[in-house]
Amino acid sequence: MIKPQSITACLMLIFSTISMAGEFGDNCTTGLAMGKMIRTKCDINEKFEGKTYCFGSEEARKVYLQDPKGTVAKALAFYAKNAEPEREKISQEEAMKQIRSKTCDLSDKDVGYLEFDGMDLRHCKMVNTSVFGAYLRGANLSGVNMQRAYLNLARLEGANLNGSDLTDAIIFQAIFDKASFKGANLTNARMIGTLGNVDMSEANIRNGRFGLDMGNQPMGQMKFDSVGGNFANSNFEGADLNIASFRFGNLHGANLRNTNLYRADLNQADLTDADLTGADLTDAELDGAVLTGVKGLETVKGLSTVKGKYKR
């Protein structure tokens, strides 16, 4: 027989747990106000206007207390733009039912860690789909609408993503070996990881965020690293490529206008006929790089600080 005091203790624990559920998905309110997602247990919290706000540390709480209203306003603005969208978790069986249908729609679904190796998914719609850790080795995703998709840790070896729409997608630490993104749309996409000799030629990477991520991922600080990748005729205009590595890469004819290439590794890269108008190459490494026919070199920022000898 369960004792009344045990029931009372359980109820108190439940209510205590409920009371600890905070705003912004339990992310640190001060962190959000500073532009960072920092998930907490909400054991450090404050009430404000009837709502519970969580903090990752006592220091963060003290900063918040200096201006609660202002901090919450800033946190709300950042969270509204960066919060992880809701997705419905489905099983392998449910995913396969969609794939077998003529109108396959996996939009707003979480298919994390499911297996799609070698499958033809060209008829599927995958807007805001999470394929976190999923197996897509050799899969055909050519032309698929994957806007806002979440591909962290996905297995993409040999996958065909040619012409796919990955606008606003997040792709951190996926395994890319021999994957092809030729002609894909990666506008505003965030991509971090070791890509190797990936084919991203003729892709639209306008305003992409491929630079160093200081951020808020479990893996810690990460960067974009592609040795020998093919980026010929790709459009990187306005992209953040700081500290990214394109060593031995093919950037022939690439549009690099107004890109941030601060401390980028372009050693032995081929930039023949590329457009570097307004790019920032401060402290970039260019030893052995080929800059023959490059446009806008006279407008490049930090050219006097580059390391190594490049060829013109």
N, C-alpha and C positions, 0 to 999 in steps of 0.2 A: 504493500500500500504506500502510495506517495504521500509524504508528509506535507501539511499545509505550508510550512516554512520553506520547503523546497520549491513548491509552486510559486510562492511569493518571490523567492530569489530568482527563479527563471523569468518571471514577468518583469522584475526590475531590470534584469540583464537585457531583455528584449527592448524594453522602453528606453534603456540607456543607449542601446545600439541605434535605435531609431532616431533618438535625439541628436546623435552624432553625425547623422547624414547632413552634409553641408551643401551650400550652393556651388555651382560651377563643377559638378561632378567630383567634389572633394579636392579639387586642385587648390593649391596655395593662392589665396586672393592677392597677396602682395606680389607673388611671382607672376601672376597673370597681368597685373598692373604694369609690370616691367617687361612684358612680352614673352613670358616663359610659362610652359605647362609643367607644373610640378605636382604630381599626385601625392596626396597625403592620407594618413589614417584618420585625420580630423580630430586627433586627440588634443591638439592645441587649436582652440576656436574662440570666436567672439560672436555675440549676438548684436545685430544692428537692424533696427526697424523690423523686428520680428523674424529675421532670417539668420541662419547660422553660417558663418564664414570660417573656412579652415586655413591653417597656416602650417608651413613645413618646419618652422622653428620659432623659438621665442623672439629671436631678432626680427623675423618677418612680421610677427604679431605687433611688436613695438613700433615698427615702421608704419603699419596700418593705423595704429591708434593715434598717430600724429595727424591723420586726415582721413577718417573712415569713409566719409562720403566721396571724396575725390578718388581714393584708392578703389572703392567699389565701382565707381563710374568707369575708370580706366580698365579695370578687370573685366567688366561687362562688355566693353567695346572690343577688347582683344578676344575674349572667349566667343563672342558672337561670330567672329570671322574664322576662328581656328578650332573650335570644338569639333571633336570627332562625331560625324553624323551617325544617326542610328541605323543599324542594319539588323535584319532578321537572320539568326543562325539556322541553317538548314543542314540536313543529313546528306550523306552520299546518295542515298536512294532518291531523296527529293530533288537533288541537283540533277541526277541522271534522268529523271522524269522530264525535267525542263529541257535538257539537252536532246532528248529523243523527240521532242515536239517540234513542229515546224516553226512555231513562234517562241523559241527559247528566250526567256527573259529572266536573267539572274540579277537584275538591278535591285539595289538596296538589300542584297543578301550577303550573308557572311558564309563563305565557303572555305574558310581557313582550314588548312591541313588536309583537305580532300584531294582525291587523285584524279587528274585529267590528262595523264601522260598520253601523248600521241593522238589526242582527240581533235576532231574538226569542230571548232567552235565558231566558225565564221557566221553562222546564222543566229548567234546569241547576242543579246543586248546585255551589257554589263556596266551600266552607269552606277557609280557609287558602290560597286561590289568590292568586298574585302576578300582577297585571295591570300591572306597572310599565311605564309608557310606552305601554300598549296603546291601540288606537283603538276607542273605544266610542261614537262620536258618533251620537246618535239611537237607540242600542240600547235595547231593552226589558228591563230587569232587575227589573221590578216583582215584589215578593214573593220574590226570590231569597235563599237562605241564603248570605250572604257573611261569616259570622263569621270574624274574624281575617284577613280579606283584606288585601292590601297593594296600594293603589291609587296609589302615588306616581307623579306625572307622567302619569297616565292622561288621555286625551282624552275628556271626559265631556259635551261640548257637546250640549245637547238630550236627554241620556239620561234615561230614566225609571227611577228607583230607588224609586218610591213603595212603601211597605210592605216594603221589603227589610230583611233583618237584617244590620246591619253592626256587631254587638257586637264590641268589641275590635279593630275595623279600624283601619288606619293609612292616612291619606289626606293626603299632603303634596304641595302644589304641583300638584295636578291642575288641568285646565282645565274649569271648571264652567259656563260661560255657558249660561243657560237650563236647567240641569239641575234635576230635581225629586226631592226626598227626602221628599215629603209622607207623614207617618205612618210614616217609617222608624225602625228601632230602631238608635240610635247609642250605646247604653250603653257607657261606658268607651272610646269611640272617640277617636282622636287625629286632629284635622283642622286643618291649617295651610294657608293660601294665600289667594288673592284670589277670593272667591266671587261678587262682584257681586250681581245680583238673584236669587239662587238661591231656590227655594221649599223651605223646610224646616219648613213649618207642621205642627202636630200631631205632630211627631217626638218620640221619646223619646231625649233626649240626657243622661240622668241620669249624673252623674259623668264626663261627657265632658271631654276635655283639649283645649280649643280655645285655650288661652292661649299667651302668648309661649313659643317653644321656643328655649332657649339652645343647643341641643343639638349633636348629633353628626352632623348631616346635612351632605352636601357643600355645600348651599346656604347653610350658616351660620345665623345668627339669623333666625327667621321668626315671623310672627304670623298670626292669623286676621283677615281683612278682608272684610267684606260690606257694601257700600253699597246700601241699598234692598232688602235681603233680606227675605223673608217668613218670620217665625218665630212667627206667631200661634198661641197655645195650645200651644206646644212645652214640653216638660218638661226644664228645664236643672238640676234640683235637684242641688246638690252639685258642679256643674261648675266647672272652672277656666277662667275667661274673662278672665284678667288681660291688660290692654293690647289686648284684642280690639276690633275696630271693628264697631259696629252702626249707623253713621251713616245716618240716614233709614230705619232698619229698622222693620219692623212686629213689635213684641213684645207686641201686644195679647193680654192674658190669659195670657201666658207664666208658667210656674212657675220663678222665679229664686231659690227658697229656698236659703239657705246657699251661694250661688255666690260665687266670687272674681272680682269685677269691678274689681279694683285698676287704676286708670288707664285703664279702658275708655273707648272713644269712643262715647257715646250721644247725641251731638249730633243734634237734630231727630228722635230716635227716638220712636215711639209705644208707651208702656208702659201704656196705659190698662188698668185692671183686672188688671195683672200682680201677682204675689206676690213681694215682695222681702224677706220675713221672714229675718232673719239674714244677709243679703247684705253683702259688703264693697265699698263704693263709694269707698274712699279715693282721693282725687285723680282721680276719674273726671270726664269731661267730659259735662255735661248741658245745654249751652246749647240752648234751644228744645225740649227733650224734654218730652213730655206724660206726666205722672204722675197723671192724674185717676183716682181710684178705686183707686190702688195700695194693696195690703195690706201690713201689717208695716213701714211706713215708719219707725215709731218704734223699730224694732229694728235698723235698718240701721247698719252700722259705717262710720265716716268720712264721714257725710253732711255734716258741717260743713266738710269739705275739698273738696267737689265744685266744679268750675269751671263758670261760666256760670249763667244763670237758667233754671230749668225751670218748667213750668206745672202747676198742680194743679187 
